């Protein structure tokens, strides 16, 4: 894995941020469990700082909240220029043998994540849940071979290859090679106004989100 110095994962802070994001969306533990596919007991334990979630579980919780792992691990910042030194970047490490290094800052109102992922030889990182409709992902392989499966269709990518795909699909990542796999992934899960508008006008929304969208629709 990476030899860059990174700050340790603070389970207490992580749990507090998940609880805050859940509260901001007025979701109960049961609501988030249904949205994420993660059990109520596991979410509760993570929120209390009692359990360290795998990267896959953390991603599913973030997806259930309509946000990114970056927002759950890092503090929001607002500036025209933000430098993130290697030692300041958050890294989520999975015990199965891979890591997700977050290169992008957390910006107000933006659900975007630029990451560098390293997967060990022969390691299957698992399948990730679909993101919100309209989300987008761009991937480029730096080293090794990636077996990327999108809604059951497999794509083999080698060093130098790149791919774009809609993020609202089941996507799985594995390293079938004998050496390490390194790839960069840019993920934009910021809800598109059109999809939010339809949710509001159909009545399927939470109050804070609805108020924000209605203001945007009115101002626009």
C-alpha positions in Angstrom: 0.0 0.0 0.0 1.0 3.7 0.1 3.9 4.7 2.2 2.8 8.4 2.4 2.2 9.7 5.9 -1.5 10.2 6.6 -3.6 11.2 9.6 -5.2 8.2 11.5 -8.9 7.5 11.1 -10.7 9.1 14.1 -13.7 6.8 14.7 -15.4 9.3 17.1 -15.2 12.1 14.5 -16.4 9.8 11.7 -19.4 8.7 13.8 -20.3 12.3 14.7 -20.2 13.4 11.0 -22.4 10.5 9.9 -24.8 11.3 12.7 -24.8 15.0 11.6 -25.3 14.2 7.9 -28.2 11.9 8.8 -29.8 14.5 11.1 -29.5 17.2 8.4 -31.5 14.9 6.1 -34.0 14.1 8.8 -33.3 10.4 8.4 -33.8 7.8 11.2 -31.4 4.9 11.6 -34.0 2.7 10.0 -34.3 5.1 7.0 -30.5 5.1 6.5 -30.3 1.4 6.9 -33.0 0.9 4.1 -31.2 3.4 1.8 -27.7 2.0 2.3 -28.2 -1.7 2.8 -26.2 -1.5 6.0 -27.9 -2.8 9.1 -29.3 -0.4 11.7 -27.0 -2.0 14.4 -23.9 -1.4 12.3 -24.7 2.2 11.5 -25.5 2.8 15.2 -22.2 1.3 16.3 -20.3 3.3 13.7 -22.0 6.5 14.8 -21.0 5.8 18.4 -17.4 5.2 17.4 -17.5 1.6 18.5 -16.8 0.0 15.2 -14.5 0.8 12.3 -16.5 0.2 9.0 -14.8 -1.3 6.0 -14.4 1.0 3.0 -17.3 -0.8 1.3 -19.6 -0.3 4.3 -18.6 3.4 4.6 -19.2 3.9 0.9 -22.7 2.4 1.2 -23.5 4.7 4.2 -22.3 7.7 2.2 -24.3 6.6 -0.8 -27.4 6.2 1.4 -26.8 9.8 2.6 -26.4 11.0 -1.0 -22.9 12.1 -0.3 -19.2 10.9 -0.5 -16.7 9.3 1.8 -14.7 12.5 1.4 -17.4 14.5 3.2 -17.6 11.9 6.0 -13.8 12.0 6.5 -12.9 15.6 5.9 -14.1 19.0 7.0 -15.8 21.3 4.5 -13.7 24.2 3.2 -14.6 27.3 1.1 -11.8 29.0 -0.8 -10.8 29.7 -4.3 -7.5 27.7 -3.9 -7.1 24.7 -1.6 -3.8 22.8 -1.5 -3.9 19.4 0.0 -0.5 18.1 1.0 0.1 14.4 0.9 0.2 14.1 4.7 -3.1 15.9 5.1 -5.1 13.7 2.7 -7.6 11.3 4.2 -7.1 7.6 3.4 -9.6 4.9 4.0 -7.9 1.5 4.2 -9.7 -1.8 3.8 -8.5 -4.9 5.7 -8.8 -7.0 2.5 -5.8 -5.2 1.0 -6.7 -1.9 -0.7 -6.9 1.8 0.1 -8.7 4.9 -1.1 -6.8 8.1 -0.9 -9.0 11.2 -1.2 -7.2 14.0 -3.2 -10.1 16.5 -3.5 -11.3 18.9 -0.8 -14.9 19.0 0.5 -16.6 22.0 -0.9 -20.0 23.6 0.1 -22.9 22.2 -1.9 -20.7 20.0 -4.0 -20.7 16.2 -3.8 -17.5 15.4 -5.7 -14.6 13.2 -4.9 -11.2 12.7 -6.6 -9.5 9.6 -5.3 -6.4 7.5 -5.9 -7.1 3.8 -5.3 -4.5 1.1 -4.7 -5.6 -2.5 -4.8 -3.3 -5.4 -4.0 -2.6 -8.4 -6.2 -5.6 -10.7 -6.6 -7.8 -8.5 -4.3 -11.5 -8.1 -5.0 -12.6 -4.7 -3.6 -16.3 -5.7 -3.9 -19.4 -4.2 -5.4 -20.5 -0.6 -4.7 -24.1 0.5 -4.7 -25.5 2.8 -7.4 -25.2 6.5 -6.7 -28.0 9.1 -7.3 -29.4 9.3 -10.7 -27.3 11.6 -12.9 -24.1 10.9 -11.1 -20.9 10.5 -13.1 -17.6 8.7 -12.7 -14.4 9.0 -14.7 -11.6 6.5 -14.2 -8.0 6.2 -15.4 -5.6 3.3 -14.7 -2.1 4.3 -13.8 -0.6 0.9 -13.0 -1.6 -2.7 -13.3 -4.9 -4.2 -14.6 -8.4 -3.4 -13.4 -11.4 -5.7 -13.8 -14.3 -3.2 -13.6 -17.8 -4.7 -13.6 -20.8 -2.3 -14.3 -24.3 -3.8 -13.8 -22.9 -7.2 -14.5 -20.8 -6.3 -17.6 -17.1 -6.7 -17.2 -14.4 -4.4 -18.6 -10.7 -5.1 -18.4 -8.6 -1.9 -18.3 -4.8 -1.7 -18.4 -2.3 1.0 -17.6 -3.1 4.1 -19.6 -6.7 3.1 -20.3 -9.6 5.3 -19.1 -13.4 4.9 -18.9 -16.5 7.0 -18.2 -19.7 5.5 -16.8 -22.9 6.7 -15.2 -22.6 6.3 -11.5 -26.2 5.1 -10.9 -25.2 1.5 -11.5 -23.7 -1.3 -9.4 -19.9 -1.0 -10.0 -17.3 -3.5 -8.8 -13.5 -3.3 -8.8 -11.0 -6.1 -8.7 -7.3 -6.6 -9.4 -6.8 -9.9 -11.4 -3.1 -9.2 -11.9 0.1 -10.3 -10.1 1.1 -6.8 -9.2 -0.5 -3.8 -7.5 -3.2 -1.9 -9.3 -3.4 1.9 -9.1 -6.1 4.0 -10.6 -7.6 7.5 -10.3 -11.4 8.0 -10.1 -13.3 11.3 -10.2 -16.8 10.9 -8.9 -19.5 13.6 -9.1 -22.7 12.6 -7.2 -24.0 16.1 -6.9 -27.8 15.8 -7.5 -28.8 17.3 -10.8 -31.5 20.0 -10.5 -33.9 18.2 -12.8 -33.9 15.1 -10.7 -34.3 17.1 -7.5 -37.1 19.1 -9.0 -39.0 16.0 -9.9 -38.6 14.6 -6.4 -39.9 17.8 -4.8 -42.8 18.1 -7.1 -43.8 14.5 -6.6 -43.7 15.0 -2.8 -40.8 12.6 -2.2 -38.4 14.8 -0.3 -37.2 15.8 3.1 -38.0 19.3 4.4 -34.5 21.0 4.4 -33.6 19.6 1.0 -37.0 20.6 -0.4 -36.7 24.2 0.9 -33.3 24.6 -0.7 -34.5 23.2 -4.0 -37.6 25.4 -4.0 -35.5 28.5 -3.5 -33.2 27.5 -6.4 -36.2 26.9 -8.6 -37.8 30.2 -7.7 -34.5 32.2 -8.1 -33.8 30.5 -11.4 
